[in-house]
Amino acid sequence: MFWIDWPYIVLVVPMLIISLWAQIKVKTTYHKYSTVHSRSGMTAEVAVRKILDSNGLFNVGITRVPGELTDHYDPRTNTIALSDSVYGSTSVAAIGVAAHEAGHAIQHAVGYGPIKLRTALIPVTNIGSHLSMPLFIIGLLMANEYLAYAGIILFSLTVVFQLVTLPTEFNASRRAVKALGGYGYMNDEELKGTKKVLSAAAMTYLAALFVALASLLRLLLIINGGRRRD
């Protein structure tokens, strides 16, 4: 008789579908506004440099990396990496994505609490993501609740990380929009497109949190279901 993982089907699968939809949404929205070019003719790289310099962050470097939407800020090297599709583009989508990364650099510079907490969580979250499921499965196989719950606790670090990521990403987007509008790099119409791109991107982080929460609840239901059968 086959065992059906109902908690996974009922809880996780719908969240995975939502996550997939969010990823498709951000790509389609980005591609739509990547054809809308800023009237200033400013490239994403130039916009980032101006935002950084306006905030006194002359020491933050800007580099180019392969791919599409692989943009990120690396606090270890104090460098903003802009993807090929963003770096030299004058589209409102590219400038918005790049400005968002400048927002992260500003967060680190001013000591923004959530991003400091997220950075501190990265090492333990990486450990937890590798050990949580093996510990949980071994605990189930050995009927050892301590090991199973240890796996759940480690997995919960992923949930905490995703939870802390939300305000960090939303705040970076707000900083980006404020800078682009406040410094006059975009007009109101262009900012509307940028906001739509950044809002779509934010939904992927919200979806990731939902997936993590559903997965955590699934693990709890599995272990509690096993306890009831005993």
C-alpha positions in Angstrom: 0.0 0.0 0.0 1.4 3.3 -1.0 1.9 6.1 1.6 0.6 9.4 0.5 2.2 12.5 2.0 -1.1 14.5 2.4 0.5 17.3 4.4 2.9 17.9 1.4 0.1 17.8 -1.1 -2.3 20.0 0.8 0.1 22.5 2.3 3.3 22.7 0.3 2.2 22.0 -3.3 -0.2 25.0 -3.4 2.6 27.2 -2.0 5.0 26.0 -4.6 2.5 26.8 -7.3 2.2 30.3 -5.8 5.9 30.6 -5.8 6.2 29.6 -9.4 3.5 32.1 -10.3 5.4 34.8 -8.5 8.6 34.0 -10.4 6.8 34.1 -13.7 5.1 37.4 -12.7 8.4 39.1 -11.9 9.9 38.0 -15.2 7.0 39.0 -17.3 6.7 42.4 -15.5 10.5 43.0 -15.8 10.4 42.1 -19.5 7.4 44.4 -20.1 9.1 47.4 -18.5 12.5 46.6 -19.9 11.1 48.1 -23.2 10.2 51.3 -21.5 13.3 53.5 -21.4 14.0 56.4 -19.1 13.7 59.8 -20.7 17.0 60.8 -19.0 18.9 58.2 -21.0 20.7 57.3 -17.8 21.9 53.7 -17.6 21.3 51.5 -14.5 25.0 51.6 -13.7 25.1 55.4 -13.8 21.9 55.6 -11.7 23.4 53.4 -9.0 26.6 55.3 -8.9 24.7 58.6 -8.5 22.5 57.2 -5.7 25.6 55.8 -3.9 27.6 59.0 -4.2 24.6 61.1 -3.1 24.6 59.0 0.1 28.3 59.3 0.6 29.0 55.7 -0.4 31.9 56.4 -2.7 33.7 53.2 -1.5 31.0 50.9 -2.8 32.0 49.3 -6.1 29.9 48.3 -9.0 30.6 45.3 -11.2 29.0 43.4 -14.0 27.9 39.7 -13.7 26.5 37.3 -16.3 22.8 36.4 -16.5 19.4 38.0 -16.1 18.2 39.3 -12.7 21.3 38.0 -11.0 21.8 41.4 -9.4 22.9 41.6 -5.8 24.8 43.5 -3.2 27.7 41.7 -1.5 28.6 43.2 1.9 31.8 41.2 2.1 33.3 43.0 -0.9 31.1 46.1 -0.6 30.2 45.7 -4.2 27.0 45.9 -6.2 26.8 43.3 -9.0 24.6 44.2 -11.9 23.5 41.5 -14.4 24.2 41.8 -18.1 20.5 42.7 -18.8 20.6 45.5 -16.2 24.1 47.1 -16.2 24.0 49.1 -19.4 20.2 49.3 -19.8 18.3 52.6 -19.7 14.9 50.9 -19.1 12.9 51.8 -16.0 12.9 48.1 -15.1 16.7 47.9 -15.1 17.2 51.2 -13.3 14.7 50.1 -10.6 16.4 46.8 -10.0 19.8 48.4 -9.8 18.5 51.1 -7.4 17.1 48.4 -5.2 20.6 46.9 -4.8 21.8 50.4 -4.0 19.1 50.4 -1.3 20.8 47.3 0.3 24.1 49.1 0.3 22.6 52.0 2.1 21.0 49.7 4.6 24.4 48.3 5.5 25.9 51.7 5.7 23.3 53.1 8.1 23.1 49.9 10.2 19.6 49.0 9.3 18.5 46.4 11.8 16.8 43.7 9.7 19.6 43.4 7.2 22.1 43.1 10.0 20.0 40.3 11.5 19.7 38.6 8.1 23.4 38.8 7.5 24.0 37.2 10.9 21.5 34.4 10.2 23.1 33.4 6.9 25.8 31.0 8.4 23.4 29.2 10.8 20.7 29.1 8.1 23.1 27.4 5.7 23.9 24.8 8.3 20.3 24.3 9.2 19.2 23.8 5.6 21.8 21.0 5.1 21.2 19.2 8.4 17.5 19.7 9.1 16.0 17.1 6.8 18.6 14.4 7.5 18.1 14.8 11.2 14.4 14.8 10.8 14.3 11.6 8.7 16.8 9.8 10.9 14.7 10.7 13.9 11.6 9.3 12.3 13.4 6.1 11.2 14.8 5.6 14.7 11.6 6.7 16.4 13.7 9.3 18.2 11.7 12.4 18.7 14.7 14.4 20.0 16.4 14.0 16.6 13.3 14.7 14.7 12.5 17.9 16.7 16.2 19.0 16.3 15.7 18.8 12.6 12.5 20.8 12.9 14.3 23.5 15.0 17.0 23.7 12.4 14.5 24.0 9.6 12.7 26.8 11.5 15.8 28.9 11.0 14.9 29.0 7.3 11.5 30.4 8.2 13.1 33.1 10.5 15.5 34.0 7.7 12.6 34.4 5.2 10.7 36.4 7.7 13.6 38.8 8.3 14.1 39.0 4.5 10.7 40.6 3.9 11.2 43.9 5.6 14.7 44.1 4.2 13.5 43.7 0.6 10.5 46.0 1.0 12.7 48.7 2.7 15.3 48.5 -0.1 12.6 49.0 -2.7 11.2 52.0 -0.8 14.7 53.5 -0.7 15.1 52.9 -4.4 11.9 54.6 -5.4 12.5 57.5 -3.0 16.0 58.1 -4.4 14.9 57.8 -8.1 12.0 60.2 -7.5 13.7 62.5 -5.0 16.8 63.1 -7.0 14.8 63.6 -10.2 16.2 60.6 -12.0 12.7 59.5 -13.0 9.3 61.2 -13.5 6.1 60.0 -12.0 5.1 57.9 -15.0 8.4 56.1 -15.1 8.3 55.5 -11.3 5.0 53.7 -11.8 6.7 51.1 -14.0 9.6 50.8 -11.6 7.2 50.3 -8.6 5.4 47.5 -10.5 8.7 45.7 -11.2 9.9 46.0 -7.6 6.4 44.9 -6.2 6.5 41.8 -8.4 10.0 41.0 -7.2 8.8 41.4 -3.6 6.1 38.8 -4.1 8.8 36.1 -4.7 10.1 36.7 -1.2 6.6 36.6 0.2 6.0 33.3 -1.6 9.2 31.9 -0.3 8.1 32.7 3.2 4.8 30.9 2.6 6.6 27.8 1.2 8.9 27.7 4.3 5.9 28.1 6.7 3.9 25.4 4.9 6.9 23.0 5.0 7.5 23.6 8.7 3.8 22.9 9.4 4.1 19.7 7.3 7.0 18.5 9.4 5.1 19.2 12.6 2.0 17.3 11.3 4.1 14.3 10.3 5.8 13.9 13.7 2.6 14.5 15.6 0.7 12.1 13.3 3.3 9.5 14.1 3.0 10.1 17.8 -0.8 9.6 17.6 -0.3 6.3 15.7 2.0 5.1 18.5 
